[in-house]
Amino acid sequence: MRKSHSVSAPPLSLPPLTALRAFEAAIRHGRMTRAAEELGVTHGAISRQVRLLEENFGAQLIARTRSGLVPTEAGAALAERLGRGFREIEAGVAALRDDAGGVLDVSCLGTFTLRWLIPRLGRFTATHSGLEVRLSQSDAPCDFSRGRYDVAIRVTDHELPAGTHVTPLFTERFGPVLSPALAERLALRSPADLARAPRLWARTRPNAWADWCARSGCTALEGGAPYEHFYFMLEAASAGLGVALAPEPHVADDLAASRLIAPFDFLPSGLSYVALRREDAPKKARAFCYWIGKEAAG
């Protein structure tokens, strides 16, 4: 009786994984420098890996222009498939690591991170000791297909991506805040008295004062000192340099500690803060969204 012999599949003939990873990151970012930052290597290393890949395929994959990297037709097709493949690999690894802790990447608005999230984060890590929460700053629209994060905290000033689970945090309210010492010197009695005060505003919300005046019925207030970031503006307000318009969550702890006061309370801005995750997110992301939702509810 003739013995049957199993036929093994031929080994896969793939280019080096490091070259594929470098190429995918370069196309995704549109810049080799940004790909190098993500992968923790030099710009030259990314360039060499891309050249190696092009030599391996015998085809040009990237055209270099003044505005950045532009994939050729073959390069775009390869990058799309690689992106899907790497995301599948990351999802598989995340699923295996989920029960053992690992890293939770949270993308968050900068000032919200500094003034609300970080002061409360210890309460989450205390009950999830095997989990490292890694924070990154961004106010760009959430895109889980490109962003390397598990949870995104955003303001609803843009359309939220489909297939995303939304955890409501706050309906944003905003209003003028200032130091108690400055408030005493100004003897504020009505919003109209703010015309006597130095007004502070952040470049990220240049129309904040006009919006608040329209909602409060106050005469339009213009001018004032601009700041590049909300955090700088709020520190200036705490130091008595003027009156700032601030979202209530950004100053909640300052109000509780009497570093700032809100003489005319807060008004709805029409925006909301939300925590976003994929519908099929790992347990660590679901746990974080559940926690932050409860924390925001007080």
Residue frames relative to the residue before (quaternion, step in Angstrom):
aa qw qx qy qz dx dy dz
M 1.0000 0.0000 0.0000 0.0000 0.00 0.00 0.00
R 0.3953 -0.7432 0.4908 0.2246 3.57 -0.71 1.10
K 0.3929 -0.7149 0.5306 0.2302 3.55 -0.91 0.96
S 0.3725 -0.7068 0.5512 0.2404 3.53 -1.07 0.74
H 0.1933 -0.7709 0.5989 0.0981 3.54 -1.06 0.75
S 0.3824 -0.7096 0.5411 0.2397 3.55 -0.89 0.95
V 0.2968 -0.7437 0.5757 0.1656 3.54 -1.04 0.79
S 0.2844 -0.7718 0.5446 0.1640 3.57 -0.57 1.13
A 0.5194 -0.6341 0.4750 0.3202 3.53 -1.13 0.73
P 0.5309 -0.6213 0.4558 0.3526 3.58 -1.02 0.70
P 0.5603 -0.6087 0.4260 0.3660 3.59 -1.04 0.64
L 0.5398 -0.6190 0.4623 0.3343 3.53 -1.13 0.71
S 0.2378 -0.7517 0.5991 0.1392 3.53 -1.02 0.82
L 0.1277 0.8114 -0.5488 0.1555 3.54 -0.03 1.33
P 0.5180 -0.5844 0.5063 0.3659 3.58 -1.17 0.48
P 0.6803 -0.4700 0.3412 0.4470 3.62 -1.19 0.26
L 0.5394 -0.6462 0.4415 0.3108 3.55 -0.96 0.92
T 0.6241 0.5502 -0.3479 0.4322 3.60 1.02 -0.77
A 0.6456 0.5114 -0.3212 0.4675 3.58 1.06 -0.74
L 0.6463 0.5115 -0.3184 0.4683 3.59 0.97 -0.81
R 0.6550 0.5156 -0.3079 0.4586 3.58 0.98 -0.87
A 0.6558 0.5122 -0.3086 0.4608 3.57 0.96 -0.87
F 0.6576 0.5131 -0.3080 0.4576 3.57 0.95 -0.88
E 0.6655 0.5060 -0.3118 0.4516 3.60 0.87 -0.92
A 0.6654 0.4973 -0.3035 0.4666 3.59 0.95 -0.85
A 0.6403 0.5309 -0.3281 0.4478 3.60 1.00 -0.82
I 0.6714 0.4775 -0.2981 0.4820 3.59 0.95 -0.84
R 0.6539 0.5307 -0.3183 0.4352 3.59 0.91 -0.88
H 0.7424 0.3907 -0.2184 0.4985 3.58 0.95 -0.85
G 0.3609 -0.7423 0.4892 0.2820 3.58 1.12 -0.59
R 0.7396 0.2730 -0.1806 0.5881 3.57 1.34 0.09
M 0.4490 -0.6890 0.4937 0.2827 3.56 -0.93 0.86
T 0.6010 0.5684 -0.3685 0.4243 3.58 1.09 -0.65
R 0.6800 0.4749 -0.2983 0.4723 3.59 0.96 -0.82
A 0.6104 0.5290 -0.3492 0.4751 3.57 1.08 -0.66
A 0.6398 0.5299 -0.3187 0.4563 3.58 1.02 -0.83
E 0.6399 0.5208 -0.3239 0.4631 3.60 1.02 -0.82
E 0.6587 0.5160 -0.3150 0.4479 3.59 0.93 -0.87
L 0.7700 0.3765 -0.1884 0.4795 3.57 0.89 -0.97
G 0.4531 -0.7262 0.4251 0.2943 3.59 1.28 -0.02
V 0.5744 0.5398 -0.4012 0.4666 3.57 1.05 0.79
T 0.6210 -0.5437 0.4041 0.3943 3.57 -1.28 -0.06
H 0.6565 -0.4872 0.4022 0.4121 3.54 -1.32 0.32
G 0.6508 0.5316 -0.3117 0.4436 3.58 0.98 -0.86
A 0.6313 0.5341 -0.3377 0.4496 3.59 1.06 -0.74
I 0.6362 0.5107 -0.3299 0.4750 3.60 1.00 -0.78
S 0.6543 0.5225 -0.3099 0.4503 3.58 0.91 -0.94
R 0.6628 0.5021 -0.3085 0.4619 3.60 0.95 -0.86
Q 0.6570 0.5125 -0.3169 0.4531 3.59 0.96 -0.83
V 0.6422 0.5097 -0.3248 0.4715 3.59 1.03 -0.75
R 0.6405 0.5066 -0.3262 0.4761 3.60 0.98 -0.81
L 0.6215 0.5415 -0.3357 0.4559 3.59 1.00 -0.80
L 0.6616 0.5035 -0.3058 0.4639 3.56 0.97 -0.86
E 0.6523 0.5084 -0.3163 0.4647 3.57 0.96 -0.84
E 0.6407 0.5057 -0.3236 0.4786 3.60 1.03 -0.72
N 0.6298 0.5483 -0.3273 0.4422 3.56 1.03 -0.80
F 0.7449 0.3818 -0.2092 0.5056 3.58 0.97 -0.90
G 0.3380 -0.7463 0.5046 0.2723 3.57 1.17 -0.48
A 0.6671 0.4408 -0.2964 0.5223 3.56 1.11 0.69
Q 0.4791 -0.6422 0.5096 0.3137 3.56 -1.17 0.58
L 0.1923 -0.8069 0.5539 0.0714 3.56 -0.86 1.00
I 0.7924 0.1863 -0.0721 0.5764 3.58 1.14 -0.65
A 0.1763 -0.7295 0.6494 0.1228 3.53 -1.13 0.80
R 0.2701 -0.7787 0.5489 0.1395 3.56 -0.79 0.99
T 0.0180 -0.7997 0.5990 -0.0379 3.57 -0.70 1.14
R 0.6862 -0.4735 0.3463 0.4301 3.57 -1.28 0.16
S 0.7076 0.4603 -0.2634 0.4669 3.58 1.07 -0.69
G 0.7492 -0.3411 0.2111 0.5270 3.60 1.24 -0.06
L 0.6811 -0.4628 0.3710 0.4291 3.52 -1.28 -0.42
V 0.0918 -0.7831 0.6145 0.0278 3.55 -0.93 0.95
P 0.3403 -0.7576 0.5099 0.2240 3.63 -0.56 1.03
T 0.4591 -0.6164 0.5520 0.3233 3.54 -1.18 0.57
E 0.7081 -0.4270 0.3128 0.4674 3.59 -1.24 0.07
A 0.6673 0.4840 -0.2987 0.4808 3.58 0.97 -0.88
G 0.6552 0.5237 -0.3115 0.4466 3.58 1.01 -0.83
A 0.6449 0.5218 -0.3244 0.4546 3.59 0.99 -0.81
A 0.6541 0.5081 -0.3166 0.4624 3.58 0.97 -0.85
L 0.6602 0.4994 -0.3097 0.4677 3.58 0.97 -0.84
A 0.6622 0.5203 -0.3128 0.4392 3.58 0.89 -0.93
E 0.6326 0.5340 -0.3381 0.4476 3.61 0.99 -0.78
R 0.6904 0.4663 -0.2852 0.4740 3.59 0.90 -0.90
L 0.6339 0.5218 -0.3355 0.4618 3.57 1.01 -0.76
G 0.6315 0.5443 -0.3376 0.4370 3.59 0.96 -0.85
R 0.6624 0.4885 -0.3071 0.4777 3.57 0.93 -0.89
G 0.6638 0.5228 -0.3086 0.4367 3.55 0.95 -0.87
F 0.6795 0.4804 -0.2992 0.4670 3.59 0.88 -0.90
R 0.6288 0.5210 -0.3455 0.4623 3.60 1.05 -0.66
E 0.6287 0.5187 -0.3328 0.4743 3.58 1.06 -0.71
I 0.6332 0.5199 -0.3279 0.4703 3.58 1.00 -0.82
E 0.6669 0.5024 -0.3049 0.4582 3.59 0.89 -0.96
A 0.6470 0.5167 -0.3236 0.4579 3.58 1.00 -0.81
G 0.6541 0.5144 -0.3129 0.4578 3.59 0.99 -0.79
V 0.6571 0.4974 -0.3025 0.4789 3.55 0.98 -0.87
A 0.6503 0.5250 -0.3174 0.4481 3.58 0.97 -0.89
A 0.6426 0.5305 -0.3269 0.4458 3.57 1.00 -0.82
L 0.6716 0.4908 -0.3018 0.4658 3.59 0.99 -0.79
R 0.7109 0.4569 -0.2550 0.4698 3.56 1.06 -0.78
D 0.4732 0.7392 -0.4176 0.2351 3.55 1.19 -0.50
D 0.7171 0.4472 -0.2622 0.4659 3.57 0.82 -0.97
A 0.7024 0.4660 -0.2628 0.4694 3.58 1.17 -0.57
G 0.6363 -0.5226 0.3377 0.4561 3.59 1.24 0.13
G 0.1699 0.8025 -0.5661 0.0818 3.56 -0.54 -1.13
V 0.6458 -0.5057 0.4114 0.3974 3.56 -1.19 -0.68
L 0.1482 -0.7483 0.6404 0.0889 3.54 -1.08 0.82
D 0.1911 -0.7923 0.5730 0.0859 3.59 -0.57 1.16
V 0.0504 -0.7976 0.6005 -0.0264 3.56 -0.72 1.15
S 0.1808 -0.7637 0.6146 0.0798 3.56 -0.76 1.10
C 0.0529 0.8379 -0.5279 0.1286 3.56 -0.59 1.14
L 0.5981 -0.5393 0.4607 0.3732 3.54 -1.29 0.43
G 0.5772 -0.6694 0.3493 0.3110 3.56 -0.80 1.06
T 0.7295 0.4198 -0.2586 0.4741 3.60 0.65 -1.06
F 0.6096 0.5402 -0.3498 0.4628 3.59 1.04 -0.71
T 0.6258 0.5397 -0.3315 0.4552 3.58 1.02 -0.81
L 0.7182 0.4676 -0.2594 0.4453 3.57 0.77 -1.05
R 0.8168 0.3424 -0.1398 0.4428 3.55 0.76 -1.06
W 0.7769 0.2750 -0.1921 0.5328 3.62 1.18 -0.24
L 0.7402 0.4458 -0.2629 0.4291 3.59 0.66 -1.06
I 0.6941 0.4928 -0.3045 0.4275 3.61 0.67 -1.04
P 0.6591 0.5035 -0.3479 0.4371 3.68 0.83 -0.74
R 0.7362 0.4011 -0.2293 0.4945 3.62 1.17 -0.46
L 0.5026 0.7162 -0.3991 0.2742 3.56 1.23 -0.44
G 0.5696 0.6159 -0.3786 0.3910 3.59 1.11 -0.58
R 0.6219 0.5475 -0.3464 0.4399 3.57 1.11 -0.62
F 0.6481 0.4852 -0.3227 0.4903 3.59 1.14 -0.54
T 0.6974 0.4776 -0.2889 0.4495 3.60 0.81 -0.97
A 0.5856 0.5890 -0.3734 0.4131 3.61 1.13 -0.54
T 0.7500 0.3541 -0.2014 0.5211 3.58 1.11 -0.64
H 0.7164 0.3041 -0.2256 0.5860 3.60 1.32 0.09
S 0.0300 -0.8818 0.4707 0.0057 3.55 0.81 1.09
G 0.6911 0.4740 -0.2950 0.4589 3.62 1.10 -0.50
L 0.6522 0.5235 -0.2880 0.4666 3.56 1.31 -0.02
E 0.2111 -0.7624 0.6014 0.1117 3.57 -0.85 1.00
V 0.2142 -0.7686 0.5912 0.1181 3.60 -0.73 1.06
R 0.0993 -0.7996 0.5921 0.0095 3.55 -0.64 1.18
L 0.1921 -0.8207 0.5350 0.0568 3.57 -0.52 1.25
S 0.0077 -0.7615 0.6478 0.0222 3.54 -1.15 0.71
Q 0.4105 -0.7316 0.4994 0.2164 3.56 -1.12 0.73
S 0.2688 0.7390 -0.5932 0.1724 3.56 -0.96 0.90
D 0.1143 -0.7607 0.6299 0.1071 3.54 -1.19 0.63
A 0.3774 0.7217 -0.4853 0.3182 3.58 1.28 0.39
P 0.6333 -0.5177 0.3898 0.4231 3.61 -1.14 0.45
C 0.5200 -0.6609 0.4504 0.2999 3.56 -0.99 0.87
D 0.0823 0.7740 -0.6227 0.0801 3.59 -0.94 0.93
F 0.2094 -0.8219 0.5193 0.1045 3.57 -0.04 1.28
S 0.5890 0.5753 -0.3810 0.4206 3.62 1.17 -0.34
R 0.7611 0.3192 -0.1820 0.5346 3.59 1.21 -0.46
G 0.6849 0.4969 -0.2944 0.4443 3.57 0.96 -0.83
R 0.3416 -0.7336 0.5543 0.1947 3.57 -1.05 0.79
Y 0.5118 0.6097 -0.4542 0.4000 3.57 0.53 1.19
D 0.4717 -0.6853 0.4948 0.2512 3.53 -1.30 0.52
V 0.7796 0.1247 -0.0312 0.6130 3.56 1.13 -0.79
A 0.0947 -0.7738 0.6229 0.0657 3.57 -1.09 0.71
I 0.1693 -0.7558 0.6250 0.0980 3.57 -0.98 0.89
R 0.0599 0.8226 -0.5518 0.1235 3.54 -0.55 1.20
V 0.4098 -0.6263 0.5907 0.3014 3.52 -1.45 0.13
T 0.4583 -0.7220 0.4527 0.2523 3.58 -0.92 0.90
D 0.2990 0.7387 -0.5478 0.2548 3.58 0.59 1.17
H 0.7277 0.2718 -0.2175 0.5910 3.59 1.28 0.37
E 0.6369 -0.5323 0.3874 0.4012 3.58 -1.25 0.31
L 0.3677 -0.7324 0.5320 0.2133 3.57 -0.88 0.94
P 0.5527 -0.6451 0.4066 0.3362 3.61 -0.98 0.78
A 0.5374 -0.6182 0.4712 0.3272 3.54 -1.18 0.68
G 0.7880 0.3213 -0.2331 0.4707 3.56 -1.21 0.48
T 0.5592 0.5993 -0.3714 0.4362 3.56 1.24 0.48
H 0.3461 -0.7071 0.5757 0.2210 3.55 -1.05 0.80
V 0.1828 -0.8006 0.5678 0.0572 3.57 -0.80 1.06
T 0.1187 -0.7584 0.6383 0.0572 3.56 -0.90 1.03
P 0.3230 -0.7541 0.5311 0.2120 3.66 -0.44 1.11
L 0.1860 -0.7819 0.5857 0.1047 3.58 -1.02 0.80
F 0.7980 -0.1377 0.1385 0.5701 3.59 0.49 -1.19
T 0.3068 -0.6159 0.6698 0.2790 3.49 -1.35 0.38
E 0.3793 -0.7790 0.4448 0.2269 3.56 -0.37 1.21
R 0.0532 -0.7363 0.6743 0.0185 3.50 -1.15 0.91
F 0.0522 -0.8154 0.5764 0.0088 3.58 -0.95 0.79
G 0.1027 0.7971 -0.5871 0.0967 3.53 -1.20 0.54
P 0.6459 -0.5304 0.3754 0.4008 3.60 -1.26 0.19
V 0.0304 -0.7745 0.6319 -0.0006 3.56 -1.06 0.84
L 0.0516 0.7860 -0.6132 0.0588 3.56 -1.15 0.66
S 0.6309 -0.5359 0.3941 0.3993 3.53 -1.27 0.25
P 0.6012 -0.5721 0.4013 0.3876 3.62 -1.07 0.57
A 0.6372 0.5394 -0.3404 0.4326 3.61 0.99 -0.79
L 0.6738 0.4766 -0.2997 0.4786 3.59 0.92 -0.86
A 0.6219 0.5414 -0.3426 0.4502 3.59 1.00 -0.75
E 0.6496 0.5134 -0.3174 0.4623 3.58 1.00 -0.80
R 0.6621 0.5012 -0.3152 0.4594 3.60 0.96 -0.82
L 0.7086 0.4644 -0.2635 0.4613 3.59 0.98 -0.81
A 0.1968 -0.8082 0.5258 0.1780 3.60 1.21 -0.50
L 0.0611 0.8455 -0.5247 0.0782 3.56 0.82 1.06
R 0.0740 -0.8050 0.5883 0.0216 3.58 -0.89 0.97
S 0.7870 0.0424 -0.0124 0.6154 3.58 1.18 -0.56
P 0.6766 -0.4932 0.3437 0.4252 3.61 -1.21 0.35
A 0.5795 0.5956 -0.3786 0.4075 3.59 1.11 -0.57
D 0.6037 0.5800 -0.3537 0.4172 3.60 1.14 -0.60
L 0.5309 0.6392 -0.4109 0.3752 3.60 1.20 -0.33
A 0.5197 0.6368 -0.4156 0.3895 3.59 1.22 -0.30
R 0.6572 0.5044 -0.3076 0.4680 3.61 1.22 -0.45
A 0.6664 0.5330 -0.2859 0.4359 3.58 1.25 -0.35
P 0.5114 -0.5828 0.5121 0.3695 3.59 -1.18 0.48
R 0.1996 -0.8015 0.5555 0.0962 3.59 -0.72 1.03
L 0.2103 -0.7726 0.5941 0.0771 3.55 -0.99 0.96
W 0.0530 0.7949 -0.6038 0.0277 3.58 -1.08 0.67
A 0.4034 -0.7109 0.5322 0.2207 3.54 -1.23 0.60
R 0.5401 -0.6468 0.4326 0.3207 3.57 -0.98 0.85
T 0.6045 0.5672 -0.3633 0.4254 3.59 1.14 -0.47
R 0.7664 0.1568 -0.1306 0.6092 3.60 1.25 -0.32
P 0.0712 -0.8617 0.5011 0.0356 3.59 0.48 1.17
N 0.7244 0.4297 -0.2494 0.4779 3.62 1.13 -0.50
A 0.3135 0.7984 -0.4785 0.1879 3.59 1.25 0.21
W 0.6834 0.4812 -0.3093 0.4536 3.60 0.83 -0.91
A 0.6482 0.5098 -0.3243 0.4634 3.59 0.92 -0.83
D 0.6481 0.5183 -0.3134 0.4616 3.58 0.99 -0.82
W 0.6800 0.4834 -0.3017 0.4614 3.57 0.88 -0.93
C 0.6369 0.5257 -0.3332 0.4549 3.61 0.95 -0.81
A 0.6501 0.5132 -0.3186 0.4609 3.58 0.98 -0.82
R 0.7012 0.4655 -0.2711 0.4670 3.59 0.97 -0.84
S 0.7227 0.4375 -0.2463 0.4750 3.60 1.09 -0.68
G 0.4614 -0.6850 0.4466 0.3440 3.57 1.24 -0.30
C 0.4525 0.6881 -0.4417 0.3559 3.55 1.31 0.29
T 0.5803 -0.5498 0.4625 0.3835 3.56 -1.20 0.53
A 0.5819 -0.6218 0.3931 0.3467 3.57 -0.91 0.93
L 0.1627 -0.7702 0.6135 0.0633 3.54 -0.93 1.00
E 0.0719 -0.8130 0.5777 -0.0008 3.57 -0.76 1.03
G 0.7080 0.4652 -0.3325 0.4145 3.52 -1.36 0.11
G 0.3994 0.7109 -0.5264 0.2409 3.51 -1.27 -0.34
A 0.5807 -0.6018 0.4390 0.3285 3.53 -1.35 0.23
P 0.2888 -0.7730 0.5366 0.1762 3.63 -0.75 1.00
Y 0.1291 -0.7643 0.6270 0.0777 3.56 -1.20 0.62
E 0.5520 -0.6445 0.4247 0.3154 3.55 -1.05 0.82
H 0.8126 0.1376 -0.0409 0.5649 3.58 1.01 -0.79
F 0.6224 -0.5435 0.4222 0.3728 3.55 -1.22 0.59
Y 0.6430 0.5493 -0.3379 0.4131 3.56 0.90 -0.91
F 0.6506 0.5053 -0.3180 0.4692 3.60 0.93 -0.87
M 0.6553 0.5257 -0.3155 0.4413 3.57 0.91 -0.91
L 0.6899 0.4749 -0.2890 0.4636 3.59 0.91 -0.86
E 0.6085 0.5230 -0.3550 0.4798 3.58 1.10 -0.59
A 0.6340 0.5203 -0.3282 0.4686 3.58 1.05 -0.76
A 0.6389 0.5142 -0.3271 0.4695 3.59 1.00 -0.76
S 0.6459 0.5176 -0.3191 0.4617 3.60 0.97 -0.84
A 0.6902 0.4722 -0.2721 0.4761 3.59 1.12 -0.69
G 0.5663 -0.6430 0.3695 0.3595 3.59 1.26 0.11
L 0.4377 0.7268 -0.4413 0.2922 3.60 1.22 0.33
G 0.7974 -0.1859 0.1219 0.5610 3.59 1.19 -0.22
V 0.5632 -0.5648 0.4793 0.3661 3.52 -1.39 -0.23
A 0.1426 -0.7940 0.5885 0.0542 3.57 -0.85 1.00
L 0.3340 -0.6795 0.6043 0.2481 3.53 -1.24 0.49
A 0.0330 0.8371 -0.5383 0.0913 3.56 -0.58 1.12
P 0.4842 -0.6009 0.5390 0.3375 3.57 -1.20 0.53
E 0.5963 -0.6259 0.3723 0.3378 3.57 -0.92 0.89
P 0.6551 0.5137 -0.3573 0.4233 3.69 0.84 -0.74
H 0.6333 0.5606 -0.3332 0.4167 3.59 1.09 -0.67
V 0.7825 0.3003 -0.1488 0.5248 3.58 1.13 -0.56
A 0.3181 0.7845 -0.4918 0.2036 3.61 1.22 0.15
D 0.7037 0.4504 -0.2762 0.4750 3.59 0.85 -0.93
D 0.6269 0.5316 -0.3396 0.4571 3.62 1.06 -0.68
L 0.6445 0.5053 -0.3213 0.4754 3.58 1.04 -0.73
A 0.6527 0.5189 -0.3123 0.4552 3.57 0.98 -0.86
A 0.7312 0.4036 -0.2223 0.5030 3.59 1.08 -0.75
S 0.4405 -0.7227 0.4258 0.3200 3.60 1.34 0.08
R 0.3549 0.6987 -0.5372 0.3120 3.59 1.04 0.66
L 0.7646 0.1226 -0.0740 0.6284 3.56 1.22 -0.59
I 0.1588 -0.7447 0.6311 0.1478 3.53 -1.29 0.33
A 0.2675 -0.7317 0.6043 0.1670 3.56 -1.26 0.50
P 0.2097 -0.8520 0.4618 0.1301 3.63 0.19 1.24
F 0.7885 0.2667 -0.1440 0.5351 3.60 1.12 -0.54
D 0.5516 -0.6486 0.3677 0.3739 3.55 1.21 0.68
F 0.5227 -0.6315 0.4844 0.3055 3.57 -1.29 -0.35
L 0.2400 -0.7593 0.5921 0.1237 3.55 -1.21 0.65
P 0.5642 -0.5859 0.4385 0.3822 3.62 -1.09 0.56
S 0.3115 -0.7654 0.5382 0.1655 3.58 -0.95 0.90
G 0.5178 -0.6278 0.4252 0.3962 3.59 1.24 -0.37
L 0.6583 0.4719 -0.3049 0.5010 3.60 1.30 -0.04
S 0.1800 -0.7626 0.6088 0.1238 3.56 -1.32 0.28
Y 0.3555 -0.6808 0.5942 0.2389 3.55 -1.29 0.50
V 0.0016 0.8000 -0.5988 0.0392 3.56 -0.93 0.93
A 0.2860 -0.6934 0.6255 0.2148 3.54 -1.33 0.41
L 0.1563 -0.8140 0.5587 0.0278 3.56 -0.80 1.08
R 0.0934 0.7574 -0.6448 0.0435 3.55 -1.17 0.68
R 0.6057 -0.5267 0.4291 0.4141 3.54 -1.27 0.26
E 0.5926 -0.5608 0.4323 0.3839 3.57 -1.17 0.51
D 0.7579 0.3403 -0.1902 0.5231 3.59 1.05 -0.77
A 0.2268 0.8126 -0.5081 0.1733 3.58 1.16 0.58
P 0.5708 -0.5936 0.4326 0.3669 3.61 -1.15 0.55
K 0.7127 -0.4857 0.3013 0.4066 3.55 -1.27 0.40
K 0.6232 0.5560 -0.3590 0.4168 3.58 0.99 -0.73
A 0.6537 0.4928 -0.3159 0.4797 3.61 1.03 -0.73
R 0.6413 0.5127 -0.3246 0.4695 3.58 1.00 -0.78
A 0.6433 0.5241 -0.3213 0.4565 3.58 1.01 -0.82
F 0.6616 0.5053 -0.3137 0.4567 3.58 0.94 -0.85
C 0.6641 0.4988 -0.3126 0.4609 3.60 0.91 -0.88
Y 0.6227 0.5227 -0.3407 0.4721 3.58 1.03 -0.72
W 0.6695 0.5055 -0.3008 0.4535 3.58 0.92 -0.93
I 0.7114 0.4563 -0.2921 0.4477 3.59 0.74 -0.96
G 0.5917 0.5586 -0.3606 0.4559 3.58 1.14 -0.54
K 0.6638 0.4839 -0.2889 0.4916 3.57 1.00 -0.87
E 0.6411 0.5309 -0.3219 0.4511 3.59 1.00 -0.85
A 0.6740 0.4956 -0.2964 0.4608 3.57 0.94 -0.87
A 0.6440 0.5279 -0.3202 0.4518 3.58 1.12 -0.69
G 0.4383 -0.7266 0.4283 0.3106 3.57 1.32 -0.27
